[in-house]
Amino acid sequence: MPPLTKPNRIATTDKPTWGEQLAHTISDFETLCHHIALDPQTLRKKYHLPDKFRLKVPHAFADRIAKADPNDPLLKQILPTKDELTTKDGYSTDPLAERGYNPIKGLLHKYPSRVLITLTGACAVHCRYCFRQHFDYSANMPTHTAQDEIVHYINARPQIKEVIFSGGDPLNVSNRRLLDWLIRLDTDTDISIIRLHTRLPIVLPDRVDDELLQGLKTLKKKLIVVLHTNHKNEIDHEVTQACQKLSAVGVTLLNQTVLLKGVNDDVDTLCELSYALFHAGVMPYYLHLLDKVAGAAHFEVDEKTAVTLYWQLLEQLSGHLVPKLVQELPNKAHKTPVDVYRYCID
Ligand SMILES: *Cc1c(COP(=O)(O)O)cnc(C)c1O
């Protein structure tokens, strides 16, 4: 017989805000082990305590790590391991040679038709393969007057059609600060697209709050949000809802994935990811070869394996679910398609 009264529920207002969740990310090894039901001894042999770029993961993402599985693909993305100490030829602290394309603090202009703006160096999560993990953000934040300078820079160069907020994570800043920038670019420039590159809707879906959505809705320019997801387990119900809310205010959603050894370097995992993204309303955009950043060599998938995976994806997926396989070569003014015919087996 059904109960006559509903059981008491915790009031939804008791849920921490995204800001509170961001202030209480998991940043120590014991807490992480406890959260994922692993005896610290099991992971201790792998674990490394870096001075910089420490362990950092929101509870919302840690909740999606399988319990008691030291090889979980989400855990591998965030757990600092001793492998990071291995050096390898070709791996550097500035793999994309970005330091030379920085006309104004906080602005990166490397590709002719689009510029990157960095509002913060902070992210909600520290992905161990992050290509900007050695970037000195403190010396490269937009100053108080930067907004005028940047708007002036853009308007003086009509070839710039798109502004990309990157980072760090642009959704790591307050709505007031982000919307102030978006509205300024929306009203005072002739660019046609504003883009946000963010992992926050994945790792902390409550970031997509009403205030943000209301603000985005007022923009007249076309808005694209490029998410960063590497495995289907990153996409749960809350993430799907956050994506749907963004779609509902007119945002085009795309995703980029980094091909990572031990995380997503097999065809089934990549197919499942494409389907999971599509069901959340997100189109696969790029599948990147790893950027050769010092400390990440253990994630490398060699080019031949990557190309083989790509041909398998073409075989198994509808064309619209296949991301473009690209790499970022230093000093090239665009992403470079990987030469898939070099290893064509047919
Ligand atoms: C990746 C990137 C972009 C955006 O490139 P798209 O191919 O348009 O997604 C822009 N500027 C820089 C410096 C980049 O690394």
The ligand as an SDF file (V2000), in Angstrom:
LIG
                    3D

 15 15  0  0  0  0  0  0  0  0999 V2000
   41.9260   26.2360  -30.5160 C   0  0  0  0  0  0  0  0  0  0  0  0
   42.1910   27.6770  -30.6280 C   0  0  0  0  0  0  0  0  0  0  0  0
   41.2360   28.5380  -31.1910 C   0  0  0  0  0  0  0  0  0  0  0  0
   39.9080   28.0510  -31.6950 C   0  0  0  0  0  0  0  0  0  0  0  0
   40.0730   27.2500  -32.8020 O   0  0  0  0  0  0  0  0  0  0  0  0
   38.8250   26.6530  -33.5970 P   0  0  0  0  0  0  0  0  0  0  0  0
   39.4530   25.7640  -34.6030 O   0  0  0  0  0  0  0  0  0  0  0  0
   38.0950   27.8020  -34.1930 O   0  0  0  0  0  0  0  0  0  0  0  0
   37.9810   25.9200  -32.6060 O   0  0  0  0  0  0  0  0  0  0  0  0
   41.5550   29.8690  -31.3050 C   0  0  0  0  0  0  0  0  0  0  0  0
   42.7610   30.3610  -30.9040 N   0  0  0  0  0  0  0  0  0  0  0  0
   43.6990   29.5560  -30.3710 C   0  0  0  0  0  0  0  0  0  0  0  0
   45.0050   30.1320  -29.9620 C   0  0  0  0  0  0  0  0  0  0  0  0
   43.4440   28.1890  -30.2060 C   0  0  0  0  0  0  0  0  0  0  0  0
   44.3770   27.4020  -29.6630 O   0  0  0  0  0  0  0  0  0  0  0  0
  1  2  1  0
  2  3  1  0
  2 14  2  0
  3  4  1  0
  3 10  2  0
  4  5  1  0
  5  6  1  0
  6  7  2  0
  6  8  1  0
  6  9  1  0
 10 11  1  0
 11 12  2  0
 12 13  1  0
 12 14  1  0
 14 15  1  0
M  END
$$$$
